[in-house]
Amino acid sequence: MNASASPADVAAPASLWPQPPPSQLLRVALLQLPITNDKAQNLATAEAAIREAVTTGGGADLVILPECFNCPYGASYFGPYAEPIPGGPTTARLSALARELAIPVLVGGSIPERTPEGRLHNTALVFDRTGALVATHRKAHLFDVDVPGGIRFVESETLSPGDQVTTFPTPWGTAGLGICYDVRFPHLASIMVERDGARLLIYPAAFNTTTGPLHWELLLRSRAVDFGCWVMACSPSRVPGATYQAFGHSMIVSPWGTVVATCEAGPSLVRATIDMAQVHQARQAIPVLSQRRWDLYTCDRPAPADDKDNLARQTALKVNVRNV
Ligand SMILES: NC(=O)CCC(=O)C(=O)O
């Protein structure tokens, strides 16, 4: 299992988790928050929502924040809002909250990260009930798209991609972690599930009003059915006048592909108590994971000859897939 935080930054995971509850019930809360230009305000909004999620409505075991929850989603903001991880104020604040409220799993959405070398990443953070940073994920597939008449966004103008597949243990089974555009890449989810044993896939995300209506629900339900997993995606809410209009519609999807909880575009707390036993049930009933024809599948599509980085990445992916 990989987490892109260095070993010194990450507590030894398995020993920290309590035993899974026999019922396998997991209380999930997605915090669809309004993100403003004021970082302090964004952190205060997140803190208030986390407190509400775990102290009201029956509580929550797994709390998930949106992509870029401390920063407006836009290339010009990533640098000025970036922090080191760990060592920055957002990591410290989330760690303290996870510890104070004893939250079993807090997925601190994502934030812009500045590395010691000066690179910028879009990075998700995961804390356990002791406040330890147990995993980080640097967005692996950058959102570089140009939809005529719709949206043009080029994350790679400012951000560098991560180079890790990220999974981590929880008391309810292994979780896979991606960020937004990563959900479009089933090979990533395949490795989380088929190599690392993920039973739930978590995506802090910020789709938009062009691609959201077309693809958001379709992609989340596809990943759930492709891999017999619970899938959870948490978006910012739509903020009138913001340069990037988030789609909202944070969503929890069962391993059968049903949407068990969602919302519209405004600020929302999306809750569900989910049964992890459904993962086993769905995989037993429709056993596509054990019916794979690896003998038929190859990933030999060549990268453009001048794109050596891409070729190296594809080759690494191919090795991982074929080793499953
Ligand atoms: N923040 C993102 O990665 C946006 C992804 C998106 O909107 C998409 O259509 O994919």
The ligand as a Gaussian input file, in Angstrom:
#p B3LYP/6-31G(d) Opt

LIG

0 1
 N      -11.013000      19.459000     -10.300000
 C      -11.067000      18.610000     -11.292000
 O      -10.235000      17.741000     -11.451000
 C      -12.240000      18.753000     -12.199000
 C      -12.532000      17.494000     -12.982000
 C      -13.722000      17.644000     -13.857000
 O      -14.494000      18.571000     -13.740000
 C      -13.930000      16.629000     -14.858000
 O      -14.845000      16.801000     -15.667000
 O      -13.210000      15.626000     -14.896000

